[in-house]
Amino acid sequence: MRAGAGLTPPLAIDQHSPRVGPVDAPVPGTALTIGDVARRTGVPQATLRVWEQRYGFPVPLRLESGHRRYTVADVDTVLDVLRRRDAGTRLDAAVEQAVRQAGEGPQVDVQSAFAGLRRRHPHLAVRRLRKSTLSALSWAFEDEFGARAEKAYLFGGFQRQEFLTTALPRWTELSRVAQAAYVFAEGAEPSAGGPVAVRLGEDTPMLREWVVVCDAPGFAVALVAWELPGQVGVPDRARTFEVIWTLEPPAVRDCARVCAQVALEAGAPGAVAVQRAMAAEAPAQPSDDAASAALFGRAVAYLDRVTAGPATVL
């Protein structure tokens, strides 16, 4: 969380309720209601709902009826939040620390989307492409998940603010139908009504990377590249990148986790909730053949325009 955030309203907590110690496990096969969590932690139901909206925690399972269901691990983490808050930690920081300590998801040990894919999915092919070709592929991917209007988690890496500024109108449109959308660049500036802008530091590996990630239940795709060194003086459209793309949901999810972690460490709004969402396992089955065919068709169309002359996004 960003330091110096606004003051947090005091919590309405039953001071006589236990905050530490073991929590009784529910009967196997059952889940806890929000009332159960409130009784075990002393945090009123209304406050738990506010935490969920404001900090993205605790995130319950939702039944078809809309009712919330929690686990014993959620109770333990709520108690950890309270212990940290009672020790003087600001509430937003206490939530972030407790969620990390809980280890609810896979550990992300890299801040490079490209390196993360290479390490965890070495079978994915690496290709060298010029920026003009990479742009065509990116537009094809963006158009496809825009047309599907999925409630996706979107991540885009643009290296520098000038490149982000050019792409921002497209990504603003995409963010309107997304569950969450984040864009990364050196000197990234927030924009009203658009994706969350994440400013990259000079020592951040993603600063040299090109990233387009869409993680949605029915459509998962990642296009990740890093710019080869030693290209000073090379025309912009001729710059060369090593590129990986995939429609495999587990690989896409791993890439999304790296992006979510970078956003979280930069203090981006909503990043705690996104990180928790990305902690879940991705579906095992790849995107369907229709999605692959649609992407191929869009990519061919854009590549044809690139070879005909300067590419123009319609």
FIZA-413604 format. One record per residue (C-alpha): residue number from 1; residue in one letter; x, y, z. Coordinates in Angstrom, 3 decimals, decimal comma. Each point is the difference from the previous one (the first is absolute). Last residue first. Layout:
# FIZA-413604
<rec resi="NUM" resn="a" xx="X" yy="Y" zz="Z"/>
...
//
This chain:
# FIZA-413604
<rec resi="314" resn="l" xx="-8,607" yy="2,136" zz="-37,180"/>
<rec resi="313" resn="v" xx="3,559" yy="-0,527" zz="1,198"/>
<rec resi="312" resn="t" xx="2,421" yy="1,147" zz="-2,666"/>
<rec resi="311" resn="a" xx="3,092" yy="-1,939" zz="-0,946"/>
<rec resi="310" resn="p" xx="2,573" yy="1,748" zz="-2,176"/>
<rec resi="309" resn="g" xx="0,187" yy="-1,843" zz="-3,325"/>
<rec resi="308" resn="a" xx="-1,342" yy="-3,059" zz="-1,826"/>
<rec resi="307" resn="t" xx="2,010" yy="-2,375" zz="2,197"/>
<rec resi="306" resn="v" xx="-1,713" yy="1,399" zz="3,100"/>
<rec resi="305" resn="r" xx="-3,448" yy="-0,218" zz="-1,601"/>
<rec resi="304" resn="d" xx="0,493" yy="-3,676" zz="-0,783"/>
<rec resi="303" resn="l" xx="1,265" yy="-0,564" zz="3,524"/>
<rec resi="302" resn="y" xx="-3,229" yy="1,489" zz="1,369"/>
<rec resi="301" resn="a" xx="-2,184" yy="-2,320" zz="-2,061"/>
<rec resi="300" resn="v" xx="2,141" yy="-3,045" zz="0,774"/>
<rec resi="299" resn="a" xx="-0,176" yy="0,750" zz="3,737"/>
<rec resi="298" resn="r" xx="-3,796" yy="0,330" zz="-0,087"/>
<rec resi="297" resn="g" xx="-0,388" yy="-3,328" zz="-1,756"/>
<rec resi="296" resn="f" xx="2,415" yy="-1,786" zz="2,322"/>
<rec resi="295" resn="l" xx="-1,730" yy="1,398" zz="3,067"/>
<rec resi="294" resn="a" xx="-3,388" yy="-1,141" zz="-1,265"/>
<rec resi="293" resn="a" xx="1,327" yy="-3,466" zz="-0,816"/>
<rec resi="292" resn="s" xx="1,514" yy="-0,385" zz="3,455"/>
<rec resi="291" resn="a" xx="-3,217" yy="1,156" zz="1,655"/>
<rec resi="290" resn="a" xx="-2,043" yy="-2,426" zz="-2,103"/>
<rec resi="289" resn="d" xx="2,362" yy="-2,812" zz="0,943"/>
<rec resi="288" resn="d" xx="-0,859" yy="0,422" zz="3,672"/>
<rec resi="287" resn="s" xx="2,219" yy="1,614" zz="2,627"/>
<rec resi="286" resn="p" xx="2,061" yy="-2,596" zz="1,829"/>
<rec resi="285" resn="q" xx="-1,399" yy="-2,418" zz="2,604"/>
<rec resi="284" resn="a" xx="1,561" yy="-0,080" zz="3,464"/>
<rec resi="283" resn="p" xx="-1,962" yy="2,892" zz="1,449"/>
<rec resi="282" resn="a" xx="2,260" yy="2,349" zz="1,993"/>
<rec resi="281" resn="e" xx="0,750" yy="-0,656" zz="3,663"/>
<rec resi="280" resn="a" xx="-0,953" yy="2,786" zz="2,378"/>
<rec resi="279" resn="a" xx="2,689" yy="2,477" zz="1,088"/>
<rec resi="278" resn="m" xx="-0,984" yy="2,347" zz="-2,855"/>
<rec resi="277" resn="a" xx="-3,123" yy="1,085" zz="1,879"/>
<rec resi="276" resn="r" xx="2,058" yy="0,724" zz="3,119"/>
<rec resi="275" resn="q" xx="2,449" yy="2,107" zz="-2,004"/>
<rec resi="274" resn="v" xx="-2,896" yy="1,903" zz="-1,559"/>
<rec resi="273" resn="a" xx="-1,513" yy="0,766" zz="3,406"/>
<rec resi="272" resn="v" xx="3,328" yy="1,260" zz="1,355"/>
<rec resi="271" resn="a" xx="0,608" yy="2,026" zz="-3,181"/>
<rec resi="270" resn="g" xx="-3,140" yy="2,105" zz="0,408"/>
<rec resi="269" resn="p" xx="1,869" yy="3,295" zz="-0,166"/>
<rec resi="268" resn="a" xx="3,671" yy="-0,338" zz="-1,048"/>
<rec resi="267" resn="g" xx="2,528" yy="0,061" zz="2,849"/>
<rec resi="266" resn="a" xx="2,990" yy="-0,737" zz="-2,251"/>
<rec resi="265" resn="e" xx="0,520" yy="-3,312" zz="1,802"/>
<rec resi="264" resn="l" xx="-3,588" yy="-0,957" zz="-0,802"/>
<rec resi="263" resn="a" xx="0,293" yy="0,913" zz="-3,683"/>
<rec resi="262" resn="v" xx="3,196" yy="-2,057" zz="-0,327"/>
<rec resi="261" resn="q" xx="-1,724" yy="-2,915" zz="1,735"/>
<rec resi="260" resn="a" xx="-3,036" yy="0,249" zz="-2,284"/>
<rec resi="259" resn="c" xx="2,250" yy="-0,035" zz="-3,071"/>
<rec resi="258" resn="v" xx="1,860" yy="-3,070" zz="1,268"/>
<rec resi="257" resn="r" xx="-3,287" yy="-1,732" zz="0,777"/>
<rec resi="256" resn="a" xx="-1,332" yy="0,792" zz="-3,490"/>
<rec resi="255" resn="c" xx="2,985" yy="-1,804" zz="-1,536"/>
<rec resi="254" resn="d" xx="-0,661" yy="-3,050" zz="2,164"/>
<rec resi="253" resn="r" xx="-3,685" yy="0,138" zz="-0,985"/>
<rec resi="252" resn="v" xx="0,876" yy="0,112" zz="-3,710"/>
<rec resi="251" resn="a" xx="2,225" yy="-3,056" zz="0,427"/>
<rec resi="250" resn="p" xx="-2,751" yy="-1,907" zz="1,835"/>
<rec resi="249" resn="p" xx="-2,616" yy="1,115" zz="-2,595"/>
<rec resi="248" resn="e" xx="1,966" yy="-1,159" zz="-3,086"/>
<rec resi="247" resn="l" xx="-0,699" yy="2,499" zz="-2,799"/>
<rec resi="246" resn="t" xx="3,667" yy="0,918" zz="-0,382"/>
<rec resi="245" resn="w" xx="2,343" yy="2,605" zz="-1,404"/>
<rec resi="244" resn="i" xx="3,727" yy="0,415" zz="0,465"/>
<rec resi="243" resn="v" xx="2,126" yy="2,696" zz="-1,662"/>
<rec resi="242" resn="e" xx="3,644" yy="1,026" zz="-0,199"/>
<rec resi="241" resn="f" xx="-0,056" yy="3,587" zz="-1,186"/>
<rec resi="240" resn="t" xx="1,558" yy="1,982" zz="-2,850"/>
<rec resi="239" resn="r" xx="-0,340" yy="3,743" zz="-0,647"/>
<rec resi="238" resn="a" xx="-0,918" yy="0,688" zz="-3,636"/>
<rec resi="237" resn="r" xx="-3,128" yy="2,061" zz="0,767"/>
<rec resi="236" resn="d" xx="2,033" yy="2,346" zz="2,223"/>
<rec resi="235" resn="p" xx="2,869" yy="0,576" zz="-2,404"/>
<rec resi="234" resn="v" xx="3,271" yy="-1,432" zz="1,409"/>
<rec resi="233" resn="g" xx="2,230" yy="2,735" zz="1,445"/>
<rec resi="232" resn="v" xx="0,791" yy="-1,899" zz="3,187"/>
<rec resi="231" resn="q" xx="-0,952" yy="-3,631" zz="-0,489"/>
<rec resi="230" resn="g" xx="2,662" yy="-1,653" zz="2,167"/>
<rec resi="229" resn="p" xx="-2,302" yy="-1,982" zz="2,287"/>
<rec resi="228" resn="l" xx="-2,870" yy="-2,245" zz="-1,147"/>
<rec resi="227" resn="e" xx="-3,436" yy="1,225" zz="1,016"/>
<rec resi="226" resn="w" xx="-2,034" yy="-2,451" zz="2,040"/>
<rec resi="225" resn="a" xx="-3,237" yy="-1,594" zz="-1,104"/>
<rec resi="224" resn="v" xx="-3,262" yy="-1,302" zz="1,438"/>
<rec resi="223" resn="l" xx="-3,263" yy="-0,886" zz="-1,743"/>
<rec resi="222" resn="a" xx="-2,447" yy="-1,742" zz="2,320"/>
<rec resi="221" resn="v" xx="-3,405" yy="-1,492" zz="-0,742"/>
<rec resi="220" resn="a" xx="-2,854" yy="-1,431" zz="2,036"/>
<rec resi="219" resn="f" xx="-3,620" yy="-0,117" zz="-1,138"/>
<rec resi="218" resn="g" xx="-2,949" yy="-1,670" zz="1,673"/>
<rec resi="217" resn="p" xx="0,680" yy="0,755" zz="3,668"/>
<rec resi="216" resn="a" xx="2,011" yy="3,170" zz="-0,775"/>
<rec resi="215" resn="d" xx="3,706" yy="0,825" zz="0,268"/>
<rec resi="214" resn="c" xx="1,038" yy="2,440" zz="-2,731"/>
<rec resi="213" resn="v" xx="3,685" yy="0,902" zz="-0,103"/>
<rec resi="212" resn="v" xx="1,850" yy="2,369" zz="-2,344"/>
<rec resi="211" resn="v" xx="3,560" yy="0,789" zz="1,075"/>
<rec resi="210" resn="w" xx="2,989" yy="1,646" zz="-1,681"/>
<rec resi="209" resn="e" xx="3,052" yy="-0,049" zz="2,239"/>
<rec resi="208" resn="r" xx="3,036" yy="2,188" zz="0,668"/>
<rec resi="207" resn="l" xx="-1,604" yy="1,806" zz="2,968"/>
<rec resi="206" resn="m" xx="-1,336" yy="-3,356" zz="1,187"/>
<rec resi="205" resn="p" xx="3,401" yy="-0,666" zz="1,588"/>
<rec resi="204" resn="t" xx="-0,551" yy="2,833" zz="2,544"/>
<rec resi="203" resn="d" xx="3,241" yy="1,854" zz="0,821"/>
<rec resi="202" resn="e" xx="-1,058" yy="3,323" zz="-1,525"/>
<rec resi="201" resn="g" xx="-3,292" yy="-0,077" zz="1,860"/>
<rec resi="200" resn="l" xx="-3,283" yy="-0,839" zz="-1,688"/>
<rec resi="199" resn="r" xx="-3,073" yy="2,189" zz="0,471"/>
<rec resi="198" resn="v" xx="-3,226" yy="-2,009" zz="0,108"/>
<rec resi="197" resn="a" xx="-3,034" yy="1,567" zz="-1,704"/>
<rec resi="196" resn="v" xx="-3,399" yy="-1,471" zz="0,889"/>
<rec resi="195" resn="p" xx="-2,027" yy="-0,300" zz="-3,202"/>
<rec resi="194" resn="g" xx="-2,193" yy="2,865" zz="-1,201"/>
<rec resi="193" resn="g" xx="-2,799" yy="2,133" zz="1,414"/>
<rec resi="192" resn="a" xx="2,251" yy="2,905" zz="0,896"/>
<rec resi="191" resn="s" xx="3,623" yy="-0,565" zz="-0,934"/>
<rec resi="190" resn="p" xx="2,890" yy="-0,722" zz="2,347"/>
<rec resi="189" resn="e" xx="3,519" yy="0,800" zz="-1,244"/>
<rec resi="188" resn="a" xx="2,623" yy="-2,615" zz="-0,851"/>
<rec resi="187" resn="g" xx="3,516" yy="1,426" zz="0,422"/>
<rec resi="186" resn="e" xx="1,623" yy="-3,226" zz="-1,130"/>
<rec resi="185" resn="a" xx="-2,824" yy="-2,248" zz="-1,109"/>
<rec resi="184" resn="f" xx="-2,518" yy="-2,557" zz="1,240"/>
<rec resi="183" resn="v" xx="-3,724" yy="-0,269" zz="-0,769"/>
<rec resi="182" resn="y" xx="-2,555" yy="-1,663" zz="2,271"/>
<rec resi="181" resn="a" xx="-3,559" yy="-1,149" zz="-0,726"/>
<rec resi="180" resn="a" xx="-2,566" yy="-1,556" zz="2,328"/>
<rec resi="179" resn="q" xx="-3,219" yy="-1,972" zz="-0,517"/>
<rec resi="178" resn="a" xx="0,054" yy="1,236" zz="-3,578"/>
<rec resi="177" resn="v" xx="-2,820" yy="1,525" zz="-2,065"/>
<rec resi="176" resn="r" xx="1,019" yy="3,637" zz="0,457"/>
<rec resi="175" resn="s" xx="3,695" yy="-0,907" zz="0,053"/>
<rec resi="174" resn="l" xx="-0,068" yy="-0,883" zz="-3,701"/>
<rec resi="173" resn="e" xx="-1,198" yy="3,474" zz="-0,993"/>
<rec resi="172" resn="t" xx="2,684" yy="1,646" zz="2,131"/>
<rec resi="171" resn="w" xx="2,527" yy="-2,404" zz="-1,467"/>
<rec resi="170" resn="r" xx="-0,750" yy="1,136" zz="-3,539"/>
<rec resi="169" resn="p" xx="0,157" yy="3,709" zz="0,924"/>
<rec resi="168" resn="l" xx="3,215" yy="-0,616" zz="2,004"/>
<rec resi="167" resn="a" xx="2,064" yy="-1,553" zz="-2,790"/>
<rec resi="166" resn="t" xx="1,712" yy="3,198" zz="-1,179"/>
<rec resi="165" resn="t" xx="0,425" yy="1,296" zz="3,555"/>
<rec resi="164" resn="l" xx="1,500" yy="-3,334" zz="1,056"/>
<rec resi="163" resn="f" xx="2,699" yy="0,293" zz="-2,659"/>
<rec resi="162" resn="e" xx="0,916" yy="3,517" zz="1,176"/>
<rec resi="161" resn="q" xx="-0,104" yy="-1,143" zz="3,640"/>
<rec resi="160" resn="r" xx="2,773" yy="-2,530" zz="-0,548"/>
<rec resi="159" resn="q" xx="0,294" yy="-3,803" zz="0,249"/>
<rec resi="158" resn="f" xx="-3,557" yy="-0,813" zz="-1,141"/>
<rec resi="157" resn="g" xx="-1,082" yy="-2,951" zz="2,169"/>
<rec resi="156" resn="g" xx="-3,690" yy="-0,905" zz="-0,088"/>
<rec resi="155" resn="f" xx="-1,967" yy="-2,051" zz="2,514"/>
<rec resi="154" resn="l" xx="-3,649" yy="-1,021" zz="-0,230"/>
<rec resi="153" resn="y" xx="-2,058" yy="-2,031" zz="2,466"/>
<rec resi="152" resn="a" xx="-3,047" yy="-1,061" zz="-1,954"/>
<rec resi="151" resn="k" xx="-3,730" yy="0,434" zz="0,378"/>
<rec resi="150" resn="e" xx="-0,368" yy="-1,119" zz="-3,615"/>
<rec resi="149" resn="a" xx="-1,169" yy="2,486" zz="-2,635"/>
<rec resi="148" resn="r" xx="0,777" yy="-2,544" zz="-2,751"/>
<rec resi="147" resn="a" xx="0,671" yy="2,731" zz="-2,554"/>
<rec resi="146" resn="g" xx="2,479" yy="1,701" zz="2,336"/>
<rec resi="145" resn="f" xx="1,721" yy="-3,337" zz="0,610"/>
<rec resi="144" resn="e" xx="0,463" yy="-0,400" zz="-3,738"/>
<rec resi="143" resn="d" xx="0,943" yy="3,594" zz="-0,743"/>
<rec resi="142" resn="e" xx="2,757" yy="0,008" zz="2,617"/>
<rec resi="141" resn="f" xx="1,498" yy="-3,229" zz="-1,328"/>
<rec resi="140" resn="a" xx="-0,018" yy="1,250" zz="-3,596"/>
<rec resi="139" resn="w" xx="1,393" yy="3,384" zz="1,022"/>
<rec resi="138" resn="s" xx="2,842" yy="-1,733" zz="1,842"/>
<rec resi="137" resn="l" xx="0,835" yy="-2,207" zz="-2,980"/>
<rec resi="136" resn="a" xx="0,202" yy="3,028" zz="-2,295"/>
<rec resi="135" resn="s" xx="2,164" yy="1,897" zz="2,481"/>
<rec resi="134" resn="l" xx="2,405" yy="-2,939" zz="0,242"/>
<rec resi="133" resn="t" xx="0,367" yy="0,032" zz="-3,774"/>
<rec resi="132" resn="s" xx="0,908" yy="3,713" zz="-0,031"/>
<rec resi="131" resn="k" xx="2,225" yy="-0,476" zz="3,058"/>
<rec resi="130" resn="r" xx="2,176" yy="-2,505" zz="-1,807"/>
<rec resi="129" resn="l" xx="-0,219" yy="-3,641" zz="0,936"/>
<rec resi="128" resn="r" xx="2,311" yy="-2,619" zz="1,480"/>
<rec resi="127" resn="r" xx="-1,761" yy="-3,179" zz="1,111"/>
<rec resi="126" resn="v" xx="-0,024" yy="-1,995" zz="3,243"/>
<rec resi="125" resn="a" xx="-2,008" yy="-3,228" zz="0,100"/>
<rec resi="124" resn="l" xx="-1,761" yy="-1,063" zz="3,194"/>
<rec resi="123" resn="h" xx="1,382" yy="-3,288" zz="1,366"/>
<rec resi="122" resn="p" xx="1,896" yy="1,851" zz="2,755"/>
<rec resi="121" resn="h" xx="-3,244" yy="0,775" zz="1,870"/>
<rec resi="120" resn="r" xx="0,933" yy="0,975" zz="3,563"/>
<rec resi="119" resn="r" xx="3,365" yy="1,649" zz="-0,649"/>
<rec resi="118" resn="r" xx="-0,669" yy="1,420" zz="-3,455"/>
<rec resi="117" resn="l" xx="-3,407" yy="1,323" zz="1,089"/>
<rec resi="116" resn="g" xx="1,429" yy="1,709" zz="3,082"/>
<rec resi="115" resn="a" xx="2,899" yy="1,442" zz="-1,993"/>
<rec resi="114" resn="f" xx="-2,423" yy="1,655" zz="-2,432"/>
<rec resi="113" resn="a" xx="-2,305" yy="1,383" zz="2,706"/>
<rec resi="112" resn="s" xx="2,979" yy="1,384" zz="1,908"/>
<rec resi="111" resn="q" xx="-0,490" yy="0,836" zz="3,658"/>
<rec resi="110" resn="v" xx="1,082" yy="-3,422" zz="1,248"/>
<rec resi="109" resn="d" xx="-0,600" yy="-2,020" zz="3,177"/>
<rec resi="108" resn="v" xx="-3,780" yy="-0,270" zz="-0,129"/>
<rec resi="107" resn="q" xx="-1,108" yy="-2,422" zz="2,718"/>
<rec resi="106" resn="p" xx="-3,059" yy="-2,050" zz="-0,902"/>
<rec resi="105" resn="g" xx="-3,115" yy="1,005" zz="1,894"/>
<rec resi="104" resn="e" xx="-1,382" yy="0,105" zz="3,511"/>
<rec resi="103" resn="g" xx="3,351" yy="0,596" zz="1,620"/>
<rec resi="102" resn="a" xx="-1,685" yy="1,184" zz="3,178"/>
<rec resi="101" resn="q" xx="2,902" yy="2,367" zz="0,583"/>
<rec resi="100" resn="r" xx="-0,790" yy="1,865" zz="-3,201"/>
<rec resi="99" resn="v" xx="-3,639" yy="0,423" zz="0,982"/>
<rec resi="98" resn="a" xx="1,026" yy="1,108" zz="3,494"/>
<rec resi="97" resn="q" xx="2,443" yy="2,594" zz="-1,305"/>
<rec resi="96" resn="e" xx="-2,472" yy="1,500" zz="-2,485"/>
<rec resi="95" resn="v" xx="-2,808" yy="0,127" zz="2,551"/>
<rec resi="94" resn="a" xx="2,251" yy="1,579" zz="2,639"/>
<rec resi="93" resn="a" xx="1,175" yy="2,600" zz="-2,536"/>
<rec resi="92" resn="d" xx="-3,599" yy="1,026" zz="-0,712"/>
<rec resi="91" resn="l" xx="-0,769" yy="0,069" zz="3,741"/>
<rec resi="90" resn="r" xx="2,963" yy="2,124" zz="1,100"/>
<rec resi="89" resn="t" xx="2,298" yy="-2,018" zz="2,255"/>
<rec resi="88" resn="g" xx="-0,083" yy="0,916" zz="3,704"/>
<rec resi="87" resn="a" xx="0,216" yy="-3,365" zz="1,754"/>
<rec resi="86" resn="d" xx="-3,810" yy="-0,144" zz="0,113"/>
<rec resi="85" resn="r" xx="0,014" yy="0,207" zz="-3,809"/>
<rec resi="84" resn="r" xx="2,447" yy="-2,899" zz="-0,269"/>
<rec resi="83" resn="r" xx="-2,050" yy="-2,155" zz="2,346"/>
<rec resi="82" resn="l" xx="-3,210" yy="0,927" zz="-1,820"/>
<rec resi="81" resn="v" xx="1,437" yy="-0,920" zz="-3,405"/>
<rec resi="80" resn="d" xx="1,217" yy="-3,320" zz="1,440"/>
<rec resi="79" resn="l" xx="-3,522" yy="-0,723" zz="1,254"/>
<rec resi="78" resn="v" xx="-1,338" yy="0,662" zz="-3,500"/>
<rec resi="77" resn="t" xx="2,661" yy="-2,375" zz="-1,370"/>
<rec resi="76" resn="d" xx="-1,022" yy="-2,775" zz="2,392"/>
<rec resi="75" resn="v" xx="-3,657" yy="0,449" zz="-0,932"/>
<rec resi="74" resn="d" xx="0,805" yy="-0,177" zz="-3,717"/>
<rec resi="73" resn="a" xx="1,995" yy="-3,195" zz="0,607"/>
<rec resi="72" resn="v" xx="-3,070" yy="-1,470" zz="1,724"/>
<rec resi="71" resn="t" xx="-1,830" yy="0,462" zz="-3,286"/>
<rec resi="70" resn="y" xx="-2,669" yy="2,419" zz="-1,176"/>
<rec resi="69" resn="r" xx="-3,419" yy="-0,117" zz="-1,692"/>
<rec resi="68" resn="r" xx="-1,955" yy="3,016" zz="-1,241"/>
<rec resi="67" resn="h" xx="-3,614" yy="-0,207" zz="-1,149"/>
<rec resi="66" resn="g" xx="-0,761" yy="0,958" zz="-3,606"/>
<rec resi="65" resn="s" xx="-2,615" yy="-2,742" zz="-0,475"/>
<rec resi="64" resn="e" xx="2,315" yy="-1,719" zz="-2,469"/>
<rec resi="63" resn="l" xx="2,512" yy="-0,178" zz="2,830"/>
<rec resi="62" resn="r" xx="2,868" yy="2,471" zz="0,147"/>
<rec resi="61" resn="l" xx="3,391" yy="-0,940" zz="1,405"/>
<rec resi="60" resn="p" xx="1,260" yy="2,774" zz="2,177"/>
<rec resi="59" resn="v" xx="2,735" yy="2,604" zz="-0,539"/>
<rec resi="58" resn="p" xx="1,155" yy="1,319" zz="3,380"/>
<rec resi="57" resn="f" xx="1,407" yy="2,356" zz="-1,102"/>
<rec resi="56" resn="g" xx="-0,099" yy="2,134" zz="-3,163"/>
<rec resi="55" resn="y" xx="1,036" yy="3,067" zz="1,995"/>
<rec resi="54" resn="r" xx="-2,957" yy="2,369" zz="-0,312"/>
<rec resi="53" resn="q" xx="-2,851" yy="-2,256" zz="-1,125"/>
<rec resi="52" resn="e" xx="1,033" yy="-3,083" zz="1,977"/>
<rec resi="51" resn="w" xx="0,927" yy="2,102" zz="3,020"/>
<rec resi="50" resn="v" xx="-3,422" yy="1,679" zz="-0,102"/>
<rec resi="49" resn="r" xx="-1,702" yy="-3,408" zz="-0,116"/>
<rec resi="48" resn="l" xx="2,021" yy="-1,176" zz="3,002"/>
<rec resi="47" resn="t" xx="-0,987" yy="3,204" zz="1,816"/>
<rec resi="46" resn="a" xx="-3,707" yy="-0,649" zz="-0,591"/>
<rec resi="45" resn="q" xx="0,368" yy="-3,554" zz="1,313"/>
<rec resi="44" resn="p" xx="1,474" yy="1,253" zz="3,262"/>
<rec resi="43" resn="v" xx="3,619" yy="-0,948" zz="0,818"/>
<rec resi="42" resn="g" xx="0,125" yy="-1,985" zz="3,258"/>
<rec resi="41" resn="t" xx="2,143" yy="-2,672" zz="-1,646"/>
<rec resi="40" resn="r" xx="-1,882" yy="-3,256" zz="0,561"/>
<rec resi="39" resn="r" xx="-3,458" yy="1,579" zz="0,146"/>
<rec resi="38" resn="a" xx="0,538" yy="2,132" zz="-3,122"/>
<rec resi="37" resn="v" xx="1,424" yy="-2,949" zz="-1,940"/>
<rec resi="36" resn="d" xx="-3,023" yy="-2,138" zz="0,895"/>
<rec resi="35" resn="g" xx="-2,347" yy="2,833" zz="-0,996"/>
<rec resi="34" resn="i" xx="1,755" yy="0,275" zz="-3,362"/>
<rec resi="33" resn="t" xx="-0,802" yy="-3,661" zz="-0,486"/>
<rec resi="32" resn="l" xx="2,612" yy="-2,710" zz="0,394"/>
<rec resi="31" resn="a" xx="0,330" yy="-2,932" zz="-2,346"/>
<rec resi="30" resn="t" xx="-0,861" yy="-3,704" zz="0,371"/>
<rec resi="29" resn="g" xx="1,656" yy="-3,103" zz="-1,445"/>
<rec resi="28" resn="p" xx="1,785" yy="-0,898" zz="3,212"/>
<rec resi="27" resn="v" xx="-1,803" yy="1,357" zz="3,098"/>
<rec resi="26" resn="p" xx="1,445" yy="3,389" zz="0,754"/>
<rec resi="25" resn="a" xx="3,406" yy="0,439" zz="1,614"/>
<rec resi="24" resn="d" xx="0,134" yy="1,702" zz="3,368"/>
<rec resi="23" resn="v" xx="2,334" yy="3,006" zz="-0,068"/>
<rec resi="22" resn="p" xx="3,190" yy="-0,096" zz="2,002"/>
<rec resi="21" resn="g" xx="1,116" yy="3,022" zz="2,016"/>
<rec resi="20" resn="v" xx="-0,293" yy="3,701" zz="-0,528"/>
<rec resi="19" resn="r" xx="-2,732" yy="2,548" zz="-0,473"/>
<rec resi="18" resn="p" xx="-2,624" yy="-1,257" zz="2,419"/>
<rec resi="17" resn="s" xx="-3,109" yy="2,166" zz="0,301"/>
<rec resi="16" resn="h" xx="-0,244" yy="2,338" zz="2,971"/>
<rec resi="15" resn="q" xx="1,093" yy="3,105" zz="-1,937"/>
<rec resi="14" resn="d" xx="-2,865" yy="-0,444" zz="-2,451"/>
<rec resi="13" resn="i" xx="1,238" yy="1,862" zz="-3,026"/>
<rec resi="12" resn="a" xx="-1,459" yy="3,092" zz="-1,688"/>
<rec resi="11" resn="l" xx="3,021" yy="1,103" zz="-1,959"/>
<rec resi="10" resn="p" xx="1,325" yy="3,541" zz="0,091"/>
<rec resi="9" resn="p" xx="0,006" yy="1,807" zz="-3,346"/>
<rec resi="8" resn="t" xx="3,306" yy="-0,268" zz="-1,896"/>
<rec resi="7" resn="l" xx="1,994" yy="3,176" zz="-0,480"/>
<rec resi="6" resn="g" xx="1,098" yy="0,686" zz="-3,546"/>
<rec resi="5" resn="a" xx="2,953" yy="-1,762" zz="-1,576"/>
<rec resi="4" resn="g" xx="3,490" yy="1,188" zz="0,939"/>
<rec resi="3" resn="a" xx="1,784" yy="-3,060" zz="-1,285"/>
<rec resi="2" resn="r" xx="-1,476" yy="-1,698" zz="-3,042"/>
<rec resi="1" resn="m" xx="-1,143" yy="-3,549" zz="0,683"/>
//
